[in-house]
Amino acid sequence: MSIPHDSEGGRYPVNTTLRILKHTPPPPFGYFGDNPRPRPDLSRWEGKTWRDIDLFDLALADPPLETTSPGPLERTLTVTDIKTLRTNGGPNVVACFLDSDPATEYIAKIYDGLDYHEWDPESETDMVDLKWRPEFMTQADQDYCTEAAAYRTMQPRIGTMGIVPTYHGSWTFCVGRDGPGHELGAGDTYRWVRMVLMERIHGDCMLTIITNAEDVYENLDYSLLPPEPFRLRVLQHIIEAFKFAHWYGMVRHMDYVPRNFIVRPDSSVVLIDFNDSFSEELAARGPKHPRLADPTILPPSPIQDLFSVSSMVKPASPWYEWMPEGWSEDEDMAEEWLIETFRGDTRFAPVDETWLNSALLEKWCSDRIICLLESLGRKPDAGRQAGQP
C-alpha cells in the first residue's frame, strides 16, 4: 500500500541532491520471462538477526542488474517534495528539478531495494528462516525494468494524448555508506540505485481526494467530495484512459485503483504507476495484441465492461466512495450510466454482437438493463436462443 504524502522524510528527503547518470534498463522480467538475476550469496549472514545486519553490505551483495551504459550524460537532481510515503516497502516517489532550473519540475521514481522491505530492527528472526522470498532487491529491479519498459512502449504511441506522464528516461546514481546526497571520496564504497524520470502532473491523487473527505474513523462526508457531475466526468475519463493506454499504448496497467490516477482540475485524468504493468508487445508468453496484426482496429466498447462498473459500487470496492450515493442501492444506475455515456461513441468499436446476445446478460442483468441493451441491437429472444428457459 502507498499513502500520498507531502512532507519531508524517508531516505530521500527534501533538498537531497543526486548526481544521476543516463541508464539503459535491462529487459523486463516477471510477466515477461524468467528472472535473470543471479541468486546472491547470503551465507555471511547465516544465523544473524536483522539488527545484526549492515543493510549497505546487504545491498552490495545483491546489486541491480548491469547493462551497457548509453553514454556519459550526467545531470544533477534536487528533491523538492516527497510524494509517496511507503508503509510496507516499495519505490520512493519525489518531486524534483534538474541542474539549476527549479522552474521545471519532474517526478522521480526511485527503486531503492533497501526501501522494499518493512524493516523491523528489533526482529529476532533468523535470515535463513525468511527464505528471502520475495527478494526485495529483485523486486526493486523488476519494478524498474517493468515501468521503464511500459513508458518506452507507450511514449511514441500515446505520449501526446495526455493520459500518461511524459517520460524523461531511465537513470542511475550511486549511494555511499553515509546515504544519498553525500559526496563520495576516492576509495569510498558505494552501491547503485535505479530510477525513472517523468513529467510532474499538476492535479490531485484520486485517493487523496477521497481520504480528505473522510473523518478519523474513515466515514465519508460526501459534501467534501467534488460535485457528483464532476466525479462522473472523472469516471468517464478514467475508463477512457485505461482503455486507450491498453489499446493504443499496448500496456495493461494491472492495478486499476484510485491511487493510480491523478485528477486534473478540468476532470481529465492521468494514469500513473506502471511498475506492475504488462507490456503486450514485449511479452514472452500469452496472446499478442490485436493491433500488432491490424493497427486500424478500434478498442472494444466500454459498454462490454458492464459488470465491472456495477462491481465498483459495492462497499468492498476501492471505487465505492467515488460513486454517487444512490448507486450502491440501485446498481442498475451504474450500468445505465455506462451504456448511455458510451452509446454510439465512434472512438470505440460497435458493441460486439456475440457479447450483446450472450446468455450471461439474460442471467445477470435486470429487465431495465436488458431493455437498454435491446436498444443497442440485442435480439429480444437472445436468452432463449442461447439455451435459457
BALOBA-1460 file (C-alpha; in Angstrom, 3 decimals):
// residues 389
<rec num="1" residu="m" x="0.000" y="0.000" z="0.000"/>
<rec num="2" residu="s" x="1.217" y="3.545" z="-0.694"/>
<rec num="3" residu="i" x="-0.115" y="6.640" z="1.033"/>
<rec num="4" residu="p" x="0.059" y="10.001" z="-0.790"/>
<rec num="5" residu="h" x="2.110" y="12.237" z="1.470"/>
<rec num="6" residu="d" x="3.605" y="15.723" z="1.121"/>
<rec num="7" residu="s" x="6.135" y="16.049" z="3.922"/>
<rec num="8" residu="e" x="9.838" y="15.665" z="4.467"/>
<rec num="9" residu="g" x="11.178" y="12.267" z="5.392"/>
<rec num="10" residu="g" x="12.297" y="8.923" z="4.113"/>
<rec num="11" residu="r" x="15.637" y="8.003" z="2.582"/>
<rec num="12" residu="y" x="15.431" y="10.837" z="0.034"/>
<rec num="13" residu="p" x="14.246" y="13.935" z="1.966"/>
<rec num="14" residu="v" x="13.693" y="17.420" z="0.568"/>
<rec num="15" residu="n" x="16.921" y="19.149" z="-0.600"/>
<rec num="16" residu="t" x="18.701" y="15.847" z="-1.253"/>
<rec num="17" residu="t" x="20.989" y="16.316" z="-4.267"/>
<rec num="18" residu="l" x="21.884" y="13.389" z="-6.531"/>
<rec num="19" residu="r" x="24.252" y="13.130" z="-9.482"/>
<rec num="20" residu="i" x="22.280" y="10.982" z="-11.903"/>
<rec num="21" residu="l" x="23.588" y="9.189" z="-14.996"/>
<rec num="22" residu="k" x="21.588" y="8.099" z="-18.026"/>
<rec num="23" residu="h" x="20.973" y="4.347" z="-17.861"/>
<rec num="24" residu="t" x="19.677" y="1.592" z="-20.124"/>
<rec num="25" residu="p" x="17.344" y="-0.705" z="-18.165"/>
<rec num="26" residu="p" x="17.510" y="-4.471" z="-18.682"/>
<rec num="27" residu="p" x="14.582" y="-6.162" z="-20.436"/>
<rec num="28" residu="p" x="11.581" y="-6.587" z="-18.123"/>
<rec num="29" residu="f" x="11.074" y="-9.882" z="-16.350"/>
<rec num="30" residu="g" x="8.309" y="-11.423" z="-14.265"/>
<rec num="31" residu="y" x="5.299" y="-11.347" z="-16.571"/>
<rec num="32" residu="f" x="7.736" y="-11.198" z="-19.471"/>
<rec num="33" residu="g" x="10.013" y="-14.125" z="-18.750"/>
<rec num="34" residu="d" x="12.193" y="-15.808" z="-16.177"/>
<rec num="35" residu="n" x="14.142" y="-13.911" z="-13.537"/>
<rec num="36" residu="p" x="17.652" y="-13.271" z="-14.939"/>
<rec num="37" residu="r" x="19.169" y="-12.176" z="-11.637"/>
<rec num="38" residu="p" x="21.785" y="-14.444" z="-10.048"/>
<rec num="39" residu="r" x="20.974" y="-15.783" z="-6.597"/>
<rec num="40" residu="p" x="23.017" y="-13.748" z="-4.084"/>
<rec num="41" residu="d" x="25.411" y="-15.375" z="-1.637"/>
<rec num="42" residu="l" x="23.990" y="-14.532" z="1.787"/>
<rec num="43" residu="s" x="25.938" y="-17.124" z="3.734"/>
<rec num="44" residu="r" x="27.882" y="-14.485" z="5.678"/>
<rec num="45" residu="w" x="24.650" y="-13.503" z="7.474"/>
<rec num="46" residu="e" x="23.546" y="-17.020" z="8.303"/>
<rec num="47" residu="g" x="22.223" y="-17.232" z="11.845"/>
<rec num="48" residu="k" x="22.131" y="-13.445" z="12.327"/>
<rec num="49" residu="t" x="19.111" y="-11.307" z="13.209"/>
<rec num="50" residu="w" x="18.056" y="-8.200" z="11.322"/>
<rec num="51" residu="r" x="19.616" y="-5.806" z="13.825"/>
<rec num="52" residu="d" x="22.981" y="-7.523" z="13.321"/>
<rec num="53" residu="i" x="22.946" y="-6.818" z="9.585"/>
<rec num="54" residu="d" x="24.590" y="-3.876" z="7.824"/>
<rec num="55" residu="l" x="21.988" y="-3.135" z="5.153"/>
<rec num="56" residu="f" x="24.534" y="-1.334" z="2.982"/>
<rec num="57" residu="d" x="26.641" y="-4.506" z="2.793"/>
<rec num="58" residu="l" x="23.487" y="-6.483" z="2.093"/>
<rec num="59" residu="a" x="22.773" y="-4.261" z="-0.929"/>
<rec num="60" residu="l" x="26.356" y="-4.646" z="-2.158"/>
<rec num="61" residu="a" x="25.940" y="-8.411" z="-2.089"/>
<rec num="62" residu="d" x="22.822" y="-8.224" z="-4.263"/>
<rec num="63" residu="p" x="23.253" y="-5.306" z="-6.727"/>
<rec num="64" residu="p" x="20.918" y="-4.292" z="-9.576"/>
<rec num="65" residu="l" x="21.335" y="-5.932" z="-12.972"/>
<rec num="66" residu="e" x="24.013" y="-4.299" z="-15.088"/>
<rec num="67" residu="t" x="23.638" y="-3.138" z="-18.701"/>
<rec num="68" residu="t" x="25.779" y="-1.296" z="-21.203"/>
<rec num="69" residu="s" x="25.848" y="2.429" z="-20.471"/>
<rec num="70" residu="p" x="24.211" y="4.583" z="-23.179"/>
<rec num="71" residu="g" x="26.773" y="7.362" z="-22.706"/>
<rec num="72" residu="p" x="28.217" y="9.864" z="-20.245"/>
<rec num="73" residu="l" x="25.107" y="12.073" z="-19.848"/>
<rec num="74" residu="e" x="25.003" y="13.332" z="-16.257"/>
<rec num="75" residu="r" x="22.529" y="15.658" z="-14.522"/>
<rec num="76" residu="t" x="22.104" y="16.997" z="-11.014"/>
<rec num="77" residu="l" x="18.760" y="16.217" z="-9.363"/>
<rec num="78" residu="t" x="17.449" y="18.143" z="-6.349"/>
<rec num="79" residu="v" x="14.479" y="16.814" z="-4.354"/>
<rec num="80" residu="t" x="11.770" y="19.418" z="-3.691"/>
<rec num="81" residu="d" x="8.909" y="17.342" z="-2.300"/>
<rec num="82" residu="i" x="8.092" y="13.840" z="-1.044"/>
<rec num="83" residu="k" x="5.099" y="12.481" z="-2.953"/>
<rec num="84" residu="t" x="4.709" y="8.936" z="-1.603"/>
<rec num="85" residu="l" x="5.340" y="7.529" z="1.861"/>
<rec num="86" residu="r" x="5.521" y="3.719" z="1.802"/>
<rec num="87" residu="t" x="4.102" y="1.772" z="4.702"/>
<rec num="88" residu="n" x="5.231" y="-1.676" z="3.609"/>
<rec num="89" residu="g" x="8.023" y="-1.146" z="1.127"/>
<rec num="90" residu="g" x="8.299" y="-0.025" z="-2.478"/>
<rec num="91" residu="p" x="9.751" y="2.744" z="-4.633"/>
<rec num="92" residu="n" x="10.247" y="6.299" z="-3.410"/>
<rec num="93" residu="v" x="8.406" y="8.975" z="-5.405"/>
<rec num="94" residu="v" x="9.734" y="12.519" z="-5.166"/>
<rec num="95" residu="a" x="9.260" y="15.825" z="-6.962"/>
<rec num="96" residu="c" x="12.498" y="17.366" z="-8.183"/>
<rec num="97" residu="f" x="14.237" y="19.689" z="-10.617"/>
<rec num="98" residu="l" x="17.353" y="19.159" z="-12.715"/>
<rec num="99" residu="d" x="20.593" y="21.092" z="-12.656"/>
<rec num="100" residu="s" x="19.881" y="24.732" z="-11.724"/>
<rec num="101" residu="d" x="16.398" y="25.052" z="-13.232"/>
<rec num="102" residu="p" x="13.771" y="24.922" z="-10.450"/>
<rec num="103" residu="a" x="11.145" y="26.316" z="-12.838"/>
<rec num="104" residu="t" x="10.694" y="22.884" z="-14.459"/>
<rec num="105" residu="e" x="9.670" y="20.160" z="-12.035"/>
<rec num="106" residu="y" x="9.724" y="16.423" z="-12.622"/>
<rec num="107" residu="i" x="8.712" y="13.294" z="-10.754"/>
<rec num="108" residu="a" x="11.456" y="10.790" z="-9.969"/>
<rec num="109" residu="k" x="10.540" y="7.239" z="-9.046"/>
<rec num="110" residu="i" x="13.451" y="5.666" z="-7.176"/>
<rec num="111" residu="y" x="13.730" y="1.881" z="-6.930"/>
<rec num="112" residu="d" x="15.987" y="1.516" z="-3.912"/>
<rec num="113" residu="g" x="15.927" y="-2.117" z="-2.806"/>
<rec num="114" residu="l" x="16.577" y="-1.182" z="0.815"/>
<rec num="115" residu="d" x="13.175" y="0.506" z="0.888"/>
<rec num="116" residu="y" x="11.372" y="-2.591" z="-0.382"/>
<rec num="117" residu="h" x="11.267" y="-4.307" z="2.970"/>
<rec num="118" residu="e" x="9.342" y="-3.365" z="6.083"/>
<rec num="119" residu="w" x="12.405" y="-3.447" z="8.309"/>
<rec num="120" residu="d" x="11.976" y="-4.289" z="11.954"/>
<rec num="121" residu="p" x="15.274" y="-3.642" z="13.752"/>
<rec num="122" residu="e" x="14.000" y="-5.462" z="16.846"/>
<rec num="123" residu="s" x="13.215" y="-8.633" z="14.924"/>
<rec num="124" residu="e" x="14.898" y="-11.795" z="16.196"/>
<rec num="125" residu="t" x="14.024" y="-13.675" z="13.002"/>
<rec num="126" residu="d" x="16.933" y="-15.641" z="11.586"/>
<rec num="127" residu="m" x="17.691" y="-14.685" z="7.970"/>
<rec num="128" residu="v" x="17.775" y="-18.306" z="6.865"/>
<rec num="129" residu="d" x="14.199" y="-18.764" z="8.087"/>
<rec num="130" residu="l" x="12.974" y="-15.846" z="5.922"/>
<rec num="131" residu="k" x="13.914" y="-17.705" z="2.707"/>
<rec num="132" residu="w" x="14.350" y="-14.298" z="1.042"/>
<rec num="133" residu="r" x="11.093" y="-14.516" z="-0.859"/>
<rec num="134" residu="p" x="10.118" y="-12.159" z="-2.221"/>
<rec num="135" residu="e" x="13.688" y="-10.876" z="-2.505"/>
<rec num="136" residu="f" x="13.436" y="-7.151" z="-2.041"/>
<rec num="137" residu="m" x="16.420" y="-6.268" z="-4.273"/>
<rec num="138" residu="t" x="14.934" y="-8.424" z="-7.036"/>
<rec num="139" residu="q" x="11.557" y="-6.716" z="-6.630"/>
<rec num="140" residu="a" x="13.175" y="-3.284" z="-6.975"/>
<rec num="141" residu="d" x="14.901" y="-4.391" z="-10.185"/>
<rec num="142" residu="q" x="11.710" y="-5.920" z="-11.543"/>
<rec num="143" residu="d" x="9.708" y="-2.753" z="-10.837"/>
<rec num="144" residu="y" x="12.349" y="-0.609" z="-12.534"/>
<rec num="145" residu="c" x="12.613" y="-2.781" z="-15.643"/>
<rec num="146" residu="t" x="8.828" y="-3.129" z="-15.937"/>
<rec num="147" residu="e" x="7.995" y="0.555" z="-15.502"/>
<rec num="148" residu="a" x="10.760" y="1.733" z="-17.833"/>
<rec num="149" residu="a" x="9.600" y="-0.755" z="-20.488"/>
<rec num="150" residu="a" x="5.999" y="0.451" z="-20.144"/>
<rec num="151" residu="y" x="6.937" y="4.088" z="-20.664"/>
<rec num="152" residu="r" x="9.279" y="3.294" z="-23.550"/>
<rec num="153" residu="t" x="6.449" y="1.329" z="-25.182"/>
<rec num="154" residu="m" x="3.756" y="3.956" z="-24.602"/>
<rec num="155" residu="q" x="5.691" y="7.171" z="-25.220"/>
<rec num="156" residu="p" x="5.831" y="7.038" z="-29.044"/>
<rec num="157" residu="r" x="2.238" y="5.787" z="-29.248"/>
<rec num="158" residu="i" x="0.198" y="7.771" z="-26.720"/>
<rec num="159" residu="g" x="2.705" y="10.252" z="-25.298"/>
<rec num="160" residu="t" x="0.734" y="13.198" z="-26.729"/>
<rec num="161" residu="m" x="-2.699" y="12.036" z="-25.532"/>
<rec num="162" residu="g" x="-2.193" y="13.379" z="-22.000"/>
<rec num="163" residu="i" x="-3.372" y="10.195" z="-20.289"/>
<rec num="164" residu="v" x="0.090" y="9.125" z="-19.039"/>
<rec num="165" residu="p" x="3.006" y="11.291" z="-17.876"/>
<rec num="166" residu="t" x="5.647" y="12.296" z="-20.406"/>
<rec num="167" residu="y" x="8.653" y="10.035" z="-19.918"/>
<rec num="168" residu="h" x="12.095" y="11.583" z="-19.432"/>
<rec num="169" residu="g" x="14.193" y="8.455" z="-19.369"/>
<rec num="170" residu="s" x="15.796" y="5.970" z="-17.005"/>
<rec num="171" residu="w" x="18.705" y="6.916" z="-14.774"/>
<rec num="172" residu="t" x="21.049" y="5.588" z="-12.108"/>
<rec num="173" residu="f" x="23.064" y="7.054" z="-9.262"/>
<rec num="174" residu="c" x="25.440" y="5.833" z="-6.590"/>
<rec num="175" residu="v" x="24.957" y="5.984" z="-2.826"/>
<rec num="176" residu="g" x="27.726" y="5.733" z="-0.244"/>
<rec num="177" residu="r" x="27.552" y="4.489" z="3.317"/>
<rec num="178" residu="d" x="26.527" y="7.937" z="4.547"/>
<rec num="179" residu="g" x="23.386" y="7.809" z="2.424"/>
<rec num="180" residu="p" x="22.024" y="9.657" z="-0.620"/>
<rec num="181" residu="g" x="23.250" y="13.174" z="-1.297"/>
<rec num="182" residu="h" x="26.641" y="12.812" z="0.410"/>
<rec num="183" residu="e" x="29.742" y="13.350" z="-1.697"/>
<rec num="184" residu="l" x="31.862" y="10.283" z="-2.332"/>
<rec num="185" residu="g" x="35.591" y="10.463" z="-1.829"/>
<rec num="186" residu="a" x="38.336" y="8.488" z="-3.537"/>
<rec num="187" residu="g" x="38.191" y="4.874" z="-2.471"/>
<rec num="188" residu="d" x="34.706" y="5.151" z="-0.928"/>
<rec num="189" residu="t" x="32.439" y="2.141" z="-1.297"/>
<rec num="190" residu="y" x="29.123" y="2.783" z="-2.999"/>
<rec num="191" residu="r" x="26.067" y="0.991" z="-4.319"/>
<rec num="192" residu="w" x="23.952" y="1.739" z="-7.405"/>
<rec num="193" residu="v" x="20.274" y="2.688" z="-7.381"/>
<rec num="194" residu="r" x="17.953" y="2.960" z="-10.418"/>
<rec num="195" residu="m" x="15.197" y="5.482" z="-11.151"/>
<rec num="196" residu="v" x="12.894" y="6.805" z="-13.876"/>
<rec num="197" residu="l" x="12.090" y="10.442" z="-14.525"/>
<rec num="198" residu="m" x="8.751" y="11.725" z="-15.774"/>
<rec num="199" residu="e" x="6.595" y="14.795" z="-16.105"/>
<rec num="200" residu="r" x="5.092" y="16.234" z="-12.936"/>
<rec num="201" residu="i" x="1.326" y="16.301" z="-13.328"/>
<rec num="202" residu="h" x="-0.470" y="19.167" z="-11.639"/>
<rec num="203" residu="g" x="-3.541" y="17.709" z="-10.022"/>
<rec num="204" residu="d" x="-4.588" y="15.610" z="-7.052"/>
<rec num="205" residu="c" x="-4.274" y="11.896" z="-6.463"/>
<rec num="206" residu="m" x="-7.776" y="10.460" z="-6.537"/>
<rec num="207" residu="l" x="-7.129" y="8.549" z="-3.314"/>
<rec num="208" residu="t" x="-6.082" y="11.780" z="-1.607"/>
<rec num="209" residu="i" x="-9.327" y="13.454" z="-2.678"/>
<rec num="210" residu="i" x="-11.279" y="10.570" z="-1.127"/>
<rec num="211" residu="t" x="-9.303" y="10.342" z="2.114"/>
<rec num="212" residu="n" x="-9.538" y="14.116" z="2.605"/>
<rec num="213" residu="a" x="-13.315" y="13.680" z="2.693"/>
<rec num="214" residu="e" x="-13.155" y="11.074" z="5.481"/>
<rec num="215" residu="d" x="-13.155" y="11.650" z="9.218"/>
<rec num="216" residu="v" x="-10.733" y="9.972" z="11.632"/>
<rec num="217" residu="y" x="-12.946" y="6.878" z="11.616"/>
<rec num="218" residu="e" x="-12.850" y="6.711" z="7.785"/>
<rec num="219" residu="n" x="-16.503" y="7.699" z="7.480"/>
<rec num="220" residu="l" x="-17.065" y="9.603" z="4.238"/>
<rec num="221" residu="d" x="-18.636" y="13.065" z="4.109"/>
<rec num="222" residu="y" x="-19.961" y="13.309" z="0.540"/>
<rec num="223" residu="s" x="-20.202" y="17.091" z="0.844"/>
<rec num="224" residu="l" x="-16.394" y="17.241" z="0.978"/>
<rec num="225" residu="l" x="-16.016" y="15.371" z="-2.317"/>
<rec num="226" residu="p" x="-16.193" y="17.173" z="-5.674"/>
<rec num="227" residu="p" x="-19.764" y="17.535" z="-7.000"/>
<rec num="228" residu="e" x="-21.338" y="14.409" z="-8.461"/>
<rec num="229" residu="p" x="-21.318" y="15.651" z="-12.116"/>
<rec num="230" residu="f" x="-17.566" y="16.285" z="-11.831"/>
<rec num="231" residu="r" x="-17.000" y="12.831" z="-10.323"/>
<rec num="232" residu="l" x="-18.899" y="11.202" z="-13.165"/>
<rec num="233" residu="r" x="-16.825" y="13.066" z="-15.761"/>
<rec num="234" residu="v" x="-13.717" y="11.837" z="-13.955"/>
<rec num="235" residu="l" x="-15.070" y="8.278" z="-14.021"/>
<rec num="236" residu="q" x="-15.656" y="8.552" z="-17.776"/>
<rec num="237" residu="h" x="-12.111" y="9.821" z="-18.313"/>
<rec num="238" residu="i" x="-10.695" y="7.020" z="-16.160"/>
<rec num="239" residu="i" x="-12.440" y="4.386" z="-18.269"/>
<rec num="240" residu="e" x="-11.187" y="6.068" z="-21.446"/>
<rec num="241" residu="a" x="-7.598" y="6.397" z="-20.180"/>
<rec num="242" residu="f" x="-7.492" y="2.776" z="-19.085"/>
<rec num="243" residu="k" x="-8.870" y="1.606" z="-22.438"/>
<rec num="244" residu="f" x="-6.617" y="3.799" z="-24.568"/>
<rec num="245" residu="a" x="-3.437" y="3.019" z="-22.591"/>
<rec num="246" residu="h" x="-4.020" y="-0.659" z="-23.234"/>
<rec num="247" residu="w" x="-5.310" y="-0.439" z="-26.787"/>
<rec num="248" residu="y" x="-3.072" y="2.250" z="-28.284"/>
<rec num="249" residu="g" x="-0.188" y="2.130" z="-25.801"/>
<rec num="250" residu="m" x="-0.245" y="-1.703" z="-25.762"/>
<rec num="251" residu="v" x="0.272" y="-1.758" z="-21.989"/>
<rec num="252" residu="r" x="-2.080" y="-3.320" z="-19.432"/>
<rec num="253" residu="h" x="-1.853" y="-1.386" z="-16.194"/>
<rec num="254" residu="m" x="-2.856" y="-4.314" z="-13.903"/>
<rec num="255" residu="d" x="-3.528" y="-2.100" z="-10.841"/>
<rec num="256" residu="y" x="-6.794" y="-0.278" z="-11.533"/>
<rec num="257" residu="v" x="-7.360" y="1.611" z="-8.261"/>
<rec num="258" residu="p" x="-7.888" y="5.284" z="-7.267"/>
<rec num="259" residu="r" x="-4.351" y="5.832" z="-6.001"/>
<rec num="260" residu="n" x="-3.049" y="5.359" z="-9.535"/>
<rec num="261" residu="f" x="-4.960" y="8.256" z="-11.084"/>
<rec num="262" residu="i" x="-4.137" y="11.951" z="-10.921"/>
<rec num="263" residu="v" x="-7.245" y="14.128" z="-11.335"/>
<rec num="264" residu="r" x="-6.745" y="17.497" z="-13.029"/>
<rec num="265" residu="p" x="-8.981" y="20.493" z="-12.246"/>
<rec num="266" residu="d" x="-10.785" y="20.070" z="-15.603"/>
<rec num="267" residu="s" x="-11.747" y="16.456" z="-14.662"/>
<rec num="268" residu="s" x="-9.251" y="14.863" z="-17.062"/>
<rec num="269" residu="v" x="-7.050" y="12.152" z="-15.541"/>
<rec num="270" residu="v" x="-3.528" y="10.789" z="-15.843"/>
<rec num="271" residu="l" x="-2.747" y="7.126" z="-15.238"/>
<rec num="272" residu="i" x="0.419" y="6.560" z="-13.161"/>
<rec num="273" residu="d" x="2.433" y="3.737" z="-11.541"/>
<rec num="274" residu="f" x="3.288" y="1.186" z="-14.216"/>
<rec num="275" residu="n" x="5.657" y="-0.960" z="-12.144"/>
<rec num="276" residu="d" x="3.090" y="-3.780" z="-12.126"/>
<rec num="277" residu="s" x="2.076" y="-3.382" z="-15.764"/>
<rec num="278" residu="f" x="2.158" y="-5.780" z="-18.682"/>
<rec num="279" residu="s" x="3.591" y="-4.591" z="-21.997"/>
<rec num="280" residu="e" x="1.992" y="-6.881" z="-24.563"/>
<rec num="281" residu="e" x="4.491" y="-6.074" z="-27.303"/>
<rec num="282" residu="l" x="7.341" y="-7.321" z="-25.102"/>
<rec num="283" residu="a" x="5.588" y="-10.294" z="-23.515"/>
<rec num="284" residu="a" x="7.340" y="-13.625" z="-23.905"/>
<rec num="285" residu="r" x="4.115" y="-15.508" z="-23.175"/>
<rec num="286" residu="g" x="0.435" y="-15.207" z="-23.995"/>
<rec num="287" residu="p" x="-1.544" y="-13.901" z="-26.984"/>
<rec num="288" residu="k" x="-0.284" y="-10.899" z="-28.918"/>
<rec num="289" residu="h" x="-2.135" y="-7.585" z="-29.021"/>
<rec num="290" residu="p" x="-4.678" y="-7.388" z="-31.892"/>
<rec num="291" residu="r" x="-3.223" y="-4.094" z="-33.145"/>
<rec num="292" residu="l" x="0.104" y="-5.774" z="-33.854"/>
<rec num="293" residu="a" x="-1.715" y="-7.611" z="-36.657"/>
<rec num="294" residu="d" x="-4.075" y="-4.806" z="-37.682"/>
<rec num="295" residu="p" x="-3.312" y="-1.251" z="-36.426"/>
<rec num="296" residu="t" x="-6.700" y="0.035" z="-37.675"/>
<rec num="297" residu="i" x="-8.765" y="-1.978" z="-35.172"/>
<rec num="298" residu="l" x="-10.679" y="0.207" z="-32.708"/>
<rec num="299" residu="p" x="-10.767" y="-0.592" z="-28.972"/>
<rec num="300" residu="p" x="-13.740" y="-2.606" z="-27.666"/>
<rec num="301" residu="s" x="-16.669" y="-0.584" z="-26.379"/>
<rec num="302" residu="p" x="-16.591" y="0.152" z="-22.625"/>
<rec num="303" residu="i" x="-20.211" y="-0.991" z="-22.570"/>
<rec num="304" residu="q" x="-18.856" y="-4.537" z="-22.686"/>
<rec num="305" residu="d" x="-17.369" y="-3.875" z="-19.224"/>
<rec num="306" residu="l" x="-20.901" y="-3.702" z="-17.826"/>
<rec num="307" residu="f" x="-20.247" y="-5.988" z="-14.871"/>
<rec num="308" residu="s" x="-17.005" y="-4.206" z="-13.972"/>
<rec num="309" residu="v" x="-18.725" y="-0.853" z="-13.485"/>
<rec num="310" residu="s" x="-21.531" y="-2.389" z="-11.404"/>
<rec num="311" residu="s" x="-18.926" y="-4.035" z="-9.164"/>
<rec num="312" residu="m" x="-17.398" y="-0.595" z="-8.481"/>
<rec num="313" residu="v" x="-20.449" y="0.438" z="-6.436"/>
<rec num="314" residu="k" x="-20.110" y="-2.414" z="-3.944"/>
<rec num="315" residu="p" x="-18.831" y="-1.398" z="-0.464"/>
<rec num="316" residu="a" x="-15.746" y="-3.614" z="-0.775"/>
<rec num="317" residu="s" x="-14.635" y="-1.845" z="-3.962"/>
<rec num="318" residu="p" x="-11.872" y="0.796" z="-3.733"/>
<rec num="319" residu="w" x="-14.050" y="2.914" z="-6.061"/>
<rec num="320" residu="y" x="-17.135" y="2.765" z="-3.846"/>
<rec num="321" residu="e" x="-16.721" y="6.172" z="-2.200"/>
<rec num="322" residu="w" x="-16.252" y="7.973" z="-5.519"/>
<rec num="323" residu="m" x="-19.567" y="6.745" z="-6.881"/>
<rec num="324" residu="p" x="-22.878" y="8.605" z="-6.496"/>
<rec num="325" residu="e" x="-24.573" y="7.707" z="-3.211"/>
<rec num="326" residu="g" x="-27.668" y="6.220" z="-4.829"/>
<rec num="327" residu="w" x="-25.762" y="3.745" z="-6.985"/>
<rec num="328" residu="s" x="-24.996" y="1.392" z="-4.094"/>
<rec num="329" residu="e" x="-28.730" y="0.945" z="-3.506"/>
<rec num="330" residu="d" x="-29.524" y="0.520" z="-7.208"/>
<rec num="331" residu="e" x="-26.628" y="-0.999" z="-9.153"/>
<rec num="332" residu="d" x="-28.621" y="-0.681" z="-12.371"/>
<rec num="333" residu="m" x="-27.924" y="3.059" z="-12.228"/>
<rec num="334" residu="a" x="-24.209" y="2.415" z="-12.747"/>
<rec num="335" residu="e" x="-24.869" y="0.167" z="-15.734"/>
<rec num="336" residu="e" x="-27.372" y="2.627" z="-17.185"/>
<rec num="337" residu="w" x="-24.821" y="5.420" z="-16.869"/>
<rec num="338" residu="l" x="-22.174" y="3.336" z="-18.653"/>
<rec num="339" residu="i" x="-24.485" y="2.445" z="-21.537"/>
<rec num="340" residu="e" x="-25.754" y="5.991" z="-22.029"/>
<rec num="341" residu="t" x="-22.275" y="7.531" z="-21.697"/>
<rec num="342" residu="f" x="-20.638" y="5.354" z="-24.353"/>
<rec num="343" residu="r" x="-23.613" y="4.641" z="-26.617"/>
<rec num="344" residu="g" x="-22.621" y="5.488" z="-30.206"/>
<rec num="345" residu="d" x="-19.085" y="6.617" z="-29.245"/>
<rec num="346" residu="t" x="-17.188" y="6.292" z="-32.529"/>
<rec num="347" residu="r" x="-13.806" y="6.225" z="-30.774"/>
<rec num="348" residu="f" x="-14.663" y="2.625" z="-29.921"/>
<rec num="349" residu="a" x="-15.767" y="-0.360" z="-31.970"/>
<rec num="350" residu="p" x="-19.506" y="-1.117" z="-32.058"/>
<rec num="351" residu="v" x="-20.686" y="-3.361" z="-29.250"/>
<rec num="352" residu="d" x="-19.765" y="-6.922" z="-30.157"/>
<rec num="353" residu="e" x="-22.844" y="-8.865" z="-31.298"/>
<rec num="354" residu="t" x="-21.748" y="-12.105" z="-29.634"/>
<rec num="355" residu="w" x="-21.388" y="-10.312" z="-26.305"/>
<rec num="356" residu="l" x="-24.598" y="-8.366" z="-26.811"/>
<rec num="357" residu="n" x="-26.637" y="-11.537" z="-27.393"/>
<rec num="358" residu="s" x="-24.944" y="-13.735" z="-24.797"/>
<rec num="359" residu="a" x="-26.995" y="-15.775" z="-22.329"/>
<rec num="360" residu="l" x="-24.913" y="-14.373" z="-19.483"/>
<rec num="361" residu="l" x="-26.568" y="-10.978" z="-19.866"/>
<rec num="362" residu="e" x="-30.023" y="-12.553" z="-19.601"/>
<rec num="363" residu="k" x="-28.939" y="-14.272" z="-16.405"/>
<rec num="364" residu="w" x="-27.285" y="-11.358" z="-14.619"/>
<rec num="365" residu="c" x="-28.921" y="-8.185" z="-15.925"/>
<rec num="366" residu="s" x="-32.234" y="-6.705" z="-14.818"/>
<rec num="367" residu="d" x="-35.112" y="-6.107" z="-17.199"/>
<rec num="368" residu="r" x="-34.189" y="-2.404" z="-17.244"/>
<rec num="369" residu="i" x="-30.700" y="-3.150" z="-18.499"/>
<rec num="370" residu="i" x="-31.877" y="-5.792" z="-20.976"/>
<rec num="371" residu="c" x="-34.254" y="-3.172" z="-22.403"/>
<rec num="372" residu="l" x="-31.353" y="-0.759" z="-22.875"/>
<rec num="373" residu="l" x="-29.229" y="-3.467" z="-24.487"/>
<rec num="374" residu="e" x="-32.062" y="-4.251" z="-26.874"/>
<rec num="375" residu="s" x="-31.974" y="-0.591" z="-27.928"/>
<rec num="376" residu="l" x="-28.346" y="-1.256" z="-28.898"/>
<rec num="377" residu="g" x="-29.317" y="-4.240" z="-31.043"/>
<rec num="378" residu="r" x="-29.685" y="-7.160" z="-28.665"/>
<rec num="379" residu="k" x="-32.229" y="-9.642" z="-30.009"/>
<rec num="380" residu="p" x="-35.346" y="-9.849" z="-27.829"/>
<rec num="381" residu="d" x="-35.165" y="-13.652" z="-27.717"/>
<rec num="382" residu="a" x="-31.331" y="-13.803" z="-27.339"/>
<rec num="383" residu="g" x="-31.504" y="-15.575" z="-23.971"/>
<rec num="384" residu="r" x="-33.835" y="-18.293" z="-25.233"/>
<rec num="385" residu="q" x="-31.752" y="-18.767" z="-28.398"/>
<rec num="386" residu="a" x="-28.697" y="-19.268" z="-26.191"/>
<rec num="387" residu="g" x="-30.427" y="-22.009" z="-24.209"/>
<rec num="388" residu="q" x="-32.084" y="-20.030" z="-21.429"/>
<rec num="389" residu="p" x="-35.512" y="-21.325" z="-20.342"/>
